[in-house]
Amino acid sequence: MYGWIWRHLPGNTPIRAVIALLLVLGIVYVLFQYVFPWAEPLLPFGNVTVDEGGTG
């Protein structure tokens, strides 16, 4: 899959590397701004209970 993406990017190797980096940064931005906030209420990680006191 990555080879297919690399072959379809325009330009020579340095330009392809810059474009690939921009694509990765764009994907990370979209994930953190839209996908993760949308999915957070659907995940059970916020339902953590911690008991006060301990064994001892």
N, C-alpha and C positions, 0 to 999 in steps of 0.2 A: 504494500500500500504506500509506504513512504517513498519507495523508488518510483512509483507511478506519479506521485505528487511532484517529486524532484524533477522528473523528466518533463513535466508539463509546465514548469515555471519558466518564464522567459529570462534571457540573458545568460551571461557566463557564470562561473562558480561563485565569485564574490557577490554578484547581484542576486543570484539565487539564494545564497545564504542570508542576505539582508531581508529578502522577501519572505523566506521561511521563518526567520526570527519575528518579523512583523505579524505573520499569520499566527504564530504561537502566542505572541503577546495579545493579539486581538481575541483569540479563543479564551485565554485566561481571563481577560477583562470581561467578556460576555458571561463566563461562568460565575465570576465573583459578583457581578452587578445584577444579574438577572436570574440565573439558574439556581444558584445556591440559596439566595433569599427566598425564592419561590418554594424550594424543596425543604427548607428548614422546618416549617410547621408539620411536615409529613413524617419527619424522622423522630424516633423515640429518645434521642439523646438528651432532651430537656427535662425528662421525667426522672431525674436522679434524686434519690433520697439518701440523706446522710443522717445517721442516728447520732444524737448528742450523748456524750459519755462514752465509755469504752469498757473493755474487759479489764478491770484491774483496780 
